[in-house]
């Protein structure tokens, strides 16, 4: 399931494979993934423009051109392919470049999203870049369970279910506690844990490949092998170690 680390790896790939290339054509025929744009709308806006840069806020990718900005979200199963077979299965959106190559959004579950000039203000600060003061303000003043607050993309952009569980485990914080009940030291520890979980996922090659994620799937604590507790928090399946996360 793509979270911030997967989006960051996709951003890096876009920088390597798309920047400097000129759009010759676009396949925006999937009206669900490209909503609310009608088929042909994205193509008309993008053809002839050069990709000048790539940015990311949380899980949202921003492909900058010398014209509009193309917003791209991988959803739960999306991935990007470059200079691949244009007949690739589960193709939901594609750009063809004037040099003959392409970029394809492959998304089996069809939960990705492609749009033009997305409103950046709808997302909170990026989880990897948020300052300590801003983190304390966004998380520490919330009366919601801290796990639910971490998942709120308007508060903190980029943290998904697995990253939230790992960060709370690293910080030794019960996911059911309210943000307002965390003291300043706990909030600082949690911010460090969020960043550490992201770095671990990037190093492992994906959120689901970290040591914590593998142990979580087995229902055991990666630190000492004890059984993890499981409950729904913020509407998502949540696992934590009752020995470490008091």
TORGULUM-709833 format. One record per residue: x negated, z, y of N, C-alpha, C, O in turn; chain; residue in one letter. Coordinates in pm, whole numbers. Layout:
N
      n.X      n.Z      n.Y     ca.X     ca.Z     ca.Y      c.X      c.Z      c.Y      o.X      o.Z      o.Y   unit   code
        X        Z        Y        X        Z        Y        X        Z        Y        X        Z        Y      A      A
...
***
This chain:
246
      n.X      n.Z      n.Y     ca.X     ca.Z     ca.Y      c.X      c.Z      c.Y      o.X      o.Z      o.Y   unit   code
      -84        0     -119        0        0        0      -88        0      125     -161       97      147      A      X
      -85     -105      207     -173     -111      323     -149        3      422      -37       26      466      A      X
     -256       74      456     -254      174      563     -364      134      661     -411       21      657      A      X
     -405      224      747     -504      190      848     -631      128      789     -678       28      843      A      X
     -688      183      681     -811      122      627     -793      -24      586     -881     -107      609      A      X
     -678      -56      524     -654     -195      484     -639     -284      607     -687     -397      609      A      X
     -571     -232      710     -556     -309      833     -692     -331      900     -717     -438      955      A      X
     -779     -231      895     -912     -245      954     -995     -348      878    -1066     -428      938      A      X
     -986     -348      746    -1058     -448      667    -1003     -588      697    -1079     -685      702      A      X
     -871     -599      717     -812     -728      753     -859     -771      892     -883     -890      915      A      X
     -871     -676      985     -920     -708     1119    -1064     -763     1111    -1097     -862     1176      A      X
    -1146     -697     1032    -1285     -743     1017    -1289     -884      957    -1370     -967      998      A      X
    -1202     -910      859    -1198    -1043      797    -1152    -1148      898    -1205    -1259      901      A      X
    -1054    -1113      980    -1007    -1206     1083    -1118    -1237     1183    -1133    -1351     1225      A      X
    -1194    -1137     1219    -1307    -1161     1310    -1407    -1259     1250    -1461    -1345     1320      A      X
    -1431    -1246     1119    -1529    -1333     1054    -1476    -1474     1036    -1550    -1572     1052      A      X
    -1347    -1486     1003    -1295    -1615      957    -1204    -1688     1054    -1177    -1807     1036      A      X
    -1154    -1619     1159    -1056    -1685     1246    -1103    -1701     1390    -1063    -1797     1456      A      X
    -1184    -1611     1439    -1225    -1617     1580    -1304    -1746     1608    -1396    -1780     1534      A      X
    -1266    -1814     1713    -1330    -1939     1752    -1262    -2064     1698    -1293    -2175     1741      A      X
    -1170    -2047     1604    -1103    -2163     1546     -976    -2196     1625     -915    -2109     1687      A      X
     -938    -2323     1621     -823    -2371     1697     -707    -2397     1602     -725    -2457     1496      A      X
     -587    -2353     1639     -468    -2368     1555     -419    -2512     1561     -388    -2564     1668      A      X
     -412    -2575     1444     -361    -2712     1435     -216    -2715     1393     -142    -2808     1427      A      X
     -174    -2613     1317      -37    -2610     1266       -6    -2467     1223      -98    -2387     1204      A      X
      121    -2435     1208      163    -2303     1161      286    -2318     1074      377    -2395     1107      A      X
      289    -2246      964      406    -2243      877      478    -2112      902      437    -2007      852      A      X
      585    -2117      981      664    -1998     1012      806    -2012      959      902    -1965     1021      A      X
      818    -2080      843      950    -2111      788     1021    -1990      728     1142    -1995      707      A      X
      948    -1880      701     1013    -1760      648     1078    -1685      763     1011    -1612      835      A      X
     1207    -1704      781     1277    -1649      897     1293    -1497      890     1325    -1435      991      A      X
     1271    -1436      771     1280    -1290      760     1151    -1225      810     1155    -1133      892      A      X
     1038    -1272      761      910    -1217      803      883    -1248      950      821    -1168     1020      A      X
      928    -1363      998      901    -1405     1135     1015    -1374     1232     1015    -1421     1346      A      X
     1112    -1295     1188     1224    -1262     1277     1175    -1191     1403     1077    -1118     1396      A      X
     1239    -1208     1517     1361    -1286     1543     1333    -1432     1580     1423    -1502     1628      A      X
     1210    -1479     1558     1176    -1615     1597     1236    -1715     1498     1222    -1697     1377      A      X
     1301    -1819     1546     1355    -1922     1455     1241    -2005     1399     1134    -2011     1460      A      X
     1261    -2069     1285     1157    -2156     1230     1111    -2258     1335     1192    -2325     1398      A      X
      981    -2267     1351      924    -2357     1450      889    -2289     1581      813    -2344     1661      A      X
      943    -2170     1605      918    -2101     1730      774    -2053     1745      713    -2072     1850      A      X
      721    -1991     1639      582    -1947     1643      487    -2067     1644      386    -2066     1714      A      X
      522    -2168     1567      438    -2288     1562      424    -2350     1701      314    -2383     1743      A      X
      534    -2365     1770      532    -2426     1902      445    -2346     1999      375    -2404     2083      A      X
      448    -2212     1987      374    -2127     2079      224    -2125     2049      144    -2103     2140      A      X
      185    -2148     1923       46    -2127     1882      -38    -2254     1871     -159    -2248     1894      A      X
       22    -2366     1838      -55    -2489     1814     -134    -2528     1939      -81    -2531     2050      A      X
     -261    -2557     1917     -349    -2598     2025     -428    -2485     2088     -515    -2511     2171      A      X
     -399    -2362     2051     -468    -2247     2110     -582    -2200     2020     -575    -2208     1897      A      X
     -686    -2150     2084     -805    -2101     2014     -797    -1950     1996     -757    -1878     2087      A      X
     -834    -1902     1877     -839    -1759     1851     -962    -1703     1922    -1075    -1746     1898      A      X
     -939    -1606     2009    -1048    -1552     2092    -1092    -1412     2052    -1201    -1369     2091      A      X
    -1011    -1339     1976    -1048    -1204     1937     -941    -1142     1849     -832    -1197     1833      A      X
     -974    -1027     1792     -880     -955     1705     -886     -806     1739     -995     -749     1750      A      X
     -771     -746     1757     -763     -603     1785     -672     -539     1680     -606     -609     1603      A      X
     -670     -408     1678     -584     -334     1584     -541     -204     1650     -622     -135     1712      A      X
     -414     -171     1635     -362      -40     1673     -288       15     1551     -182      -36     1515      A      X
     -345      118     1487     -285      168     1364     -285       59     1258     -390        5     1224      A      X
     -168       28     1207     -155      -75     1104     -124     -213     1162     -116     -311     1088      A      X
     -106     -221     1294      -70     -345     1359     -194     -426     1396     -283     -376     1464      A      X
     -200     -551     1349     -307     -643     1383     -266     -728     1501     -151     -773     1509      A      X
     -358     -750     1594     -329     -829     1713     -431     -943     1721     -548     -920     1753      A      X
     -386    -1064     1691     -471    -1182     1694     -459    -1245     1831     -356    -1304     1864      A      X
     -564    -1232     1911     -562    -1280     2049     -605    -1426     2053     -700    -1466     1987      A      X
     -533    -1505     2132     -568    -1645     2154     -583    -1668     2304     -561    -1577     2384      A      X
     -619    -1789     2342     -622    -1823     2485     -482    -1852     2536     -464    -1902     2647      A      X
     -384    -1820     2454     -243    -1827     2492     -177    -1695     2455     -215    -1591     2508      A      X
      -78    -1696     2366       -9    -1573     2327      -91    -1489     2229     -190    -1535     2172      A      X
      -48    -1364     2210     -104    -1275     2109      -13    -1278     1987      109    -1261     1999      A      X
      -71    -1298     1872        5    -1300     1747       -4    -1162     1683     -112    -1117     1647      A      X
      110    -1095     1670      115     -965     1605      142     -981     1457      228    -1058     1416      A      X
       66     -906     1374       77     -922     1230       72     -785     1163      -21     -708     1186      A      X
      172     -756     1081      177     -630     1005      183     -666      857      262     -750      816      A      X
       98     -601      777       87     -637      636      201     -581      551      217     -620      436      A      X
      281     -489      608      389     -431      528      333     -345      416      232     -276      436      A      X
      396     -347      299      353     -264      187      270     -340       84      201     -279        3      A      X
      277     -472       86      206     -548      -18      134     -669       37       89     -754      -40      A      X
      122     -679      169       64     -798      226      -89     -799      225     -153     -694      223      A      X
     -145     -919      225     -289     -939      235     -314    -1074      299     -228    -1163      296      A      X
     -433    -1090      356     -469    -1216      419     -564    -1294      332     -655    -1237      271      A      X
     -544    -1424      324     -633    -1513      252     -682    -1620      350     -608    -1664      437      A      X
     -807    -1661      333     -866    -1759      424     -919    -1878      347     -983    -1864      242      A      X
     -891    -1996      401     -940    -2122      343     -909    -2129      194     -992    -2169      113      A      X
     -783    -2089      161     -738    -2082       23     -641    -2196       -5     -612    -2278       82      A      X
     -592    -2200     -128     -494    -2300     -170     -368    -2285      -84     -306    -2179      -88      A      X
     -328    -2385       -8     -208    -2374       76      -80    -2355       -5       22    -2315       51      A      X
      -84    -2384     -135       32    -2365     -222       33    -2227     -286      104    -2205     -384      A      X
      -44    -2134     -233      -53    -1998     -285       86    -1935     -299      171    -1953     -212      A      X
      108    -1862     -408      238    -1795     -428      257    -1684     -327      161    -1622     -281      A      X
      382    -1659     -292      421    -1552     -201      366    -1573      -60      342    -1476       12      A      X
      345    -1697      -22      301    -1726      114      418    -1705      210      525    -1764      192      A      X
      399    -1620      312      507    -1590      406      480    -1646      545      572    -1667      624      A      X
      352    -1670      574      315    -1725      703      176    -1785      687       95    -1736      608      A      X
      147    -1890      763       15    -1952      753      -22    -2021      883       63    -2075      954      A      X
     -150    -2017      912     -207    -2096     1021     -302    -2198      961     -381    -2165      873      A      X
     -294    -2322     1006     -392    -2425      970     -479    -2449     1093     -430    -2457     1205      A      X
     -609    -2460     1069     -703    -2478     1179     -750    -2623     1186     -742    -2697     1088      A      X
     -799    -2662     1303     -839    -2801     1323     -960    -2840     1238     -984    -2959     1218      A      X
    -1036    -2741     1189    -1152    -2774     1104    -1113    -2791      957    -1200    -2813      872      A      X
     -984    -2782      927     -936    -2804      791     -911    -2677      713     -852    -2683      605      A      X
     -952    -2561      763     -928    -2434      694     -793    -2375      729     -714    -2434      803      A      X
     -766    -2256      674     -637    -2193      699     -647    -2040      688     -746    -1986      639      A      X
     -542    -1974      733     -521    -1832      713     -380    -1814      659     -285    -1865      717      A      X
     -367    -1742      548     -237    -1726      483     -204    -1578      469     -287    -1499      425      A      X
      -81    -1541      506      -29    -1408      478       43    -1415      344      147    -1479      331      A      X
      -15    -1348      243       46    -1340      111      115    -1205       99       51    -1102      120      A      X
      244    -1204       66      321    -1079       69      430    -1082      -39      542    -1125      -12      A      X
      398    -1037     -162      496    -1043     -271      627     -972     -241      734    -1019     -280      A      X
      621     -857     -172      744     -781     -147      815     -823      -19      924     -774       10      A      X
      753     -911       57      816     -970      177      854     -862      280      961     -867      340      A      X
      762     -766      297      788     -659      393      694     -664      513      696     -576      599      A      X
      611     -770      520      525     -788      635      604     -838      754      724     -863      745      A      X
      534     -851      866      602     -894      988      506     -972     1076      390     -933     1093      A      X
      554    -1083     1131      475    -1165     1221      558    -1188     1346      676    -1224     1338      A      X
      496    -1168     1463      570    -1188     1587      474    -1229     1698      353    -1235     1676      A      X
      527    -1256     1815      445    -1292     1930      448    -1182     2035      552    -1121     2060      A      X
      333    -1158     2097      320    -1064     2208      394     -932     2182      483     -895     2259      A      X
      358     -860     2073      425     -734     2043      401     -631     2153      297     -632     2219      A      X
      498     -543     2172      487     -438     2273      397     -328     2217      435     -259     2122      A      X
      280     -310     2275      183     -214     2223      225      -70     2248      186       19     2173      A      X
      303      -45     2352      341       90     2389      431      160     2290      455      280     2303      A      X
      483       88     2191      572      151     2093      497      234     1991      556      315     1920      A      X
      366      214     1983      285      288     1888      209      399     1957      174      388     2075      A      X
      183      507     1884       99      613     1936      -46      572     1933      -77      460     1893      A      X
     -137      660     1973     -279      627     1970     -328      606     1828     -275      664     1734      A      X
     -428      523     1814     -485      494     1682     -543      621     1620     -613      697     1687      A      X
     -514      644     1493     -555      768     1426     -705      785     1421     -754      898     1414      A      X
     -780      677     1424     -925      686     1416     -987      712     1553    -1102      755     1562      A      X
     -912      685     1660     -968      692     1793     -907      801     1881     -958      827     1990      A      X
     -799      864     1836     -729      963     1919     -822     1080     1954     -895     1130     1869      A      X
     -818     1123     2079     -900     1236     2124     -844     1366     2068     -728     1372     2028      A      X
     -927     1470     2066     -883     1600     2018     -770     1654     2105     -672     1707     2053      A      X
     -783     1641     2235     -679     1692     2325     -546     1622     2300     -441     1687     2294      A      X
     -550     1489     2285     -426     1413     2261     -369     1447     2123     -247     1459     2108      A      X
     -453     1462     2024     -406     1497     1890     -336     1632     1891     -228     1647     1833      A      X
     -396     1729     1957     -334     1862     1966     -198     1855     2034     -104     1926     1996      A      X
     -189     1770     2136      -63     1757     2209       44     1690     2122      158     1734     2119      A      X
        6     1582     2053      103     1505     1975      148     1576     1848      266     1570     1812      A      X
       56     1643     1781       88     1708     1654      124     1855     1674      216     1906     1611      A      X
       52     1922     1762       69     2067     1778      194     2110     1849      228     2228     1846      A      X
      263     2019     1913      387     2054     1983      512     2013     1905      624     2033     1952      A      X
      493     1957     1788      605     1909     1708      663     2022     1622      589     2102     1565      A      X
      795     2026     1614      862     2125     1530      893     2068     1391      952     2135     1307      A      X
      853     1944     1369      871     1880     1238      761     1925     1144      656     1970     1189      A      X
      783     1913     1012      673     1939      919      553     1853      956      568     1737      994      A      X
      435     1910      944      316     1838      991      296     1708      914      247     1611      972      A      X
      334     1702      787      324     1576      712      411     1469      776      367     1355      793      A      X
      534     1504      812      625     1408      874      570     1361     1009      584     1245     1045      A      X
      508     1453     1082      455     1416     1213      339     1318     1199      327     1225     1279      A      X
      254     1338     1101      142     1246     1079      191     1106     1044      124     1007     1076      A      X
      307     1097      979      361      967      939      436      896     1051      466      777     1038      A      X
      466      966     1160      540      908     1272      448      815     1350      359      862     1421      A      X
      469      685     1337      379      587     1399      388      588     1552      296      542     1619      A      X
      496      640     1607      506      651     1752      428      770     1804      400      779     1924      A      X
      391      861     1714      307      974     1754      160      943     1727       74      964     1812      A      X
      133      892     1607       -5      864     1565       -3      738     1479       59      737     1373      A      X
      -69      635     1523      -60      505     1456     -164      491     1346     -283      514     1368      A      X
     -117      452     1227     -209      414     1121     -207      500      996     -255      457      892      A      X
     -151      622     1004     -153      711      888      -30      686      802       84      692      850      A      X
      -53      658      673       55      641      577       61      759      481       -6      860      502      A      X
      139      745      379      166      857      289       41      911      221       18     1032      219      A      X
      -40      822      164     -161      867       92     -262      930      187     -320     1034      156      A      X
     -284      868      303     -380      923      398     -335     1059      448     -417     1149      465      A      X
     -205     1076      473     -155     1205      521     -178     1314      417     -222     1424      451      A      X
     -149     1285      291     -171     1384      185     -319     1421      175     -353     1538      161      A      X
     -406     1319      182     -549     1349      170     -600     1429      289     -679     1522      271      A      X
     -557     1393      410     -602     1466      528     -560     1611      523     -638     1700      555      A      X
     -436     1637      484     -387     1775      476     -460     1851      366     -487     1971      381      A      X
     -493     1784      257     -571     1848      150     -711     1882      199     -761     1992      175      A      X
     -774     1789      267     -908     1814      320     -908     1929      420    -1002     2008      425      A      X
     -801     1939      498     -793     2043      601     -742     2176      547     -748     2277      617      A      X
     -691     2177      423     -639     2300      364     -510     2347      429     -488     2467      447      A      X
     -422     2252      464     -298     2284      534     -179     2241      450     -175     2128      401      A      X
      -82     2331      433       40     2299      360      119     2195      438      144     2214      557      A      X
      159     2085      375      228     1977      447      364     2016      502      418     1946      588      A      X
      420     2128      455      553     2169      499      550     2253      627      654     2277      688      A      X
      431     2297      668      420     2376      791      454     2290      913      430     2169      913      A      X
      509     2353     1016      543     2282     1139      417     2268     1226      327     2352     1224      A      X
      415     2160     1302      301     2139     1390      281     2254     1488      168     2293     1516      A      X
      391     2308     1541      381     2416     1640      323     2543     1580      280     2632     1653      A      X
      322     2554     1448      270     2675     1384      121     2666     1353       62     2763     1305      A      X
       59     2552     1381      -84     2537     1358     -161     2585     1481     -124     2554     1594      A      X
     -267     2659     1458     -347     2705     1572     -446     2595     1612     -455     2492     1546      A      X
     -519     2617     1720     -608     2515     1774     -718     2476     1675     -755     2359     1665      A      X
     -770     2575     1602     -875     2545     1505     -821     2461     1391     -888     2369     1344      A      X
     -700     2491     1345     -640     2413     1236     -614     2270     1281     -635     2176     1204      A      X
     -568     2252     1404     -544     2117     1455     -674     2039     1466     -678     1920     1434      A      X
     -780     2103     1511     -909     2036     1518     -958     1999     1379    -1011     1890     1359      A      X
     -938     2089     1283     -980     2062     1145     -899     1947     1086     -953     1864     1013      A      X
     -769     1941     1119     -684     1834     1068     -725     1699     1126     -728     1599     1055      A      X
     -757     1695     1255     -802     1569     1315     -929     1521     1247     -942     1402     1216      A      X
    -1023     1611     1223    -1146     1572     1153    -1114     1521     1013    -1176     1426      965      A      X
    -1017     1585      947     -980     1546      811     -915     1409      808     -938     1331      715      A      X
     -832     1378      908     -771     1245      915     -879     1138      925     -874     1037      854      A      X
     -976     1159     1011    -1084     1063     1029    -1170     1053      904    -1213      944      867      A      X
    -1195     1167      838    -1274     1166      716    -1202     1091      604    -1265     1018      528      A      X
    -1070     1109      594     -992     1039      491     -995      888      514    -1004      810      419      A      X
     -988      847      641     -995      704      673    -1131      647      635    -1140      540      576      A      X
    -1238      720      670    -1373      672      637    -1393      664      486    -1456      570      437      A      X
    -1340      762      412    -1354      761      266    -1282      640      206    -1333      577      113      A      X
    -1163      607      260    -1088      493      209    -1160      362      241    -1164      271      158      A      X
    -1217      352      361    -1292      231      397    -1412      213      304    -1441      102      260      A      X
    -1481      322      276    -1599      315      189    -1560      280       46    -1632      207      -22      A      X
    -1445      332        0    -1401      308     -138    -1340      170     -156    -1322      125     -270      A      X
    -1309      101      -46    -1249      -32      -56    -1099      -33      -50    -1037     -135      -80      A      X
    -1037       79      -11     -893       85        1     -841      227      -11     -905      312      -72      A      X
     -723      251       49     -666      386       49     -642      436      -92     -670      552     -122      A      X
     -592      352     -179     -560      394     -315     -679      408     -407     -663      443     -523      A      X
     -801      380     -356     -920      385     -440    -1007      508     -415    -1109      525     -482      A      X
     -970      592     -321    -1050      710     -293    -1039      809     -409     -947      801     -490      A      X
    -1134      902     -415    -1133     1003     -522    -1005     1086     -517     -948     1120     -620      A      X
     -960     1119     -396     -836     1197     -384     -717     1117     -435     -634     1171     -508      A      X
     -707      990     -398     -593      909     -440     -585      897     -592     -477      901     -649      A      X
     -700      882     -657     -700      871     -803     -656     1002     -867     -579     1001     -963      A      X
     -704     1114     -814     -663     1244     -868     -517     1272     -838     -445     1328     -921      A      X
     -472     1233     -719     -332     1253     -681     -239     1182     -777     -135     1235     -816      A      X
     -276     1059     -816     -193      983     -909     -179     1054    -1044      -79     1037    -1114      A      X
     -279     1133    -1081     -275     1210    -1205     -208     1346    -1187     -183     1418    -1284      A      X
     -181     1382    -1062     -116     1510    -1035     -208     1629    -1040     -163     1742    -1062      A      X
     -339     1606    -1020     -434     1717    -1026     -517     1722     -898     -538     1619     -833      A      X
     -564     1839     -863     -650     1857     -746     -790     1806     -779     -847     1846     -880      A      X
     -846     1718     -695     -980     1666     -726    -1090     1769     -710    -1203     1746     -753      A      X
    -1059     1882     -648    -1162     1983     -627    -1182     2069     -750    -1296     2092     -790      A      X
    -1074     2117     -813    -1091     2205     -928     -993     2176    -1041     -982     2257    -1134      A      X
     -922     2064    -1036     -841     2020    -1148     -709     2091    -1169     -642     2069    -1270      A      X
     -668     2177    -1075     -540     2247    -1088     -425     2151    -1062     -443     2046    -1000      A      X
     -306     2186    -1108     -189     2100    -1092     -143     2098     -947     -135     2202     -881      A      X
     -112     1979     -898      -61     1965     -763       88     1993     -758      161     1964     -853      A      X
      134     2051     -648      277     2067     -624      333     1938     -567      261     1864     -499      A      X
      461     1910     -594      523     1786     -549      659     1816     -487      737     1894     -543      A      X
      687     1755     -373      818     1767     -308      836     1651     -213      741     1576     -186      A      X
      956     1635     -161      982     1537      -57      963     1605       78     1027     1706      108      A      X
      875     1549      160      853     1599      295      861     1479      389      788     1381      372      A      X
      948     1487      487      966     1373      575     1018     1251      502      992     1138      544      A      X
     1091     1271      394     1147     1161      316     1048     1092      225     1082      992      162      A      X
      924     1143      215      823     1079      132      773     1176       25      764     1297       49      A      X
      742     1123      -92      685     1205     -199      551     1261     -154      462     1186     -114      A      X
      538     1392     -160      421     1461     -107      361     1549     -215      432     1618     -288      A      X
      228     1546     -223      158     1631     -320       51     1712     -249      -19     1661     -160      A      X
       38     1838     -289      -62     1925     -229     -108     2029     -330      -40     2053     -431      A      X
     -222     2090     -304     -279     2191     -394     -235     2329     -345     -275     2370     -236      A      X
     -154     2401     -422     -108     2534     -379     -222     2636     -370     -207     2739     -305      A      X
     -334     2608     -436     -446     2703     -428     -526     2689     -299     -580     2786     -247      A      X
     -531     2566     -247     -612     2539     -127     -529     2526       -1     -578     2556      108      A      X
     -405     2480      -13     -322     2453      103     -214     2560      115     -101     2541       70      A      X
     -250     2670      175     -161     2786      179      -55     2767      287       30     2854      306      A      X
***
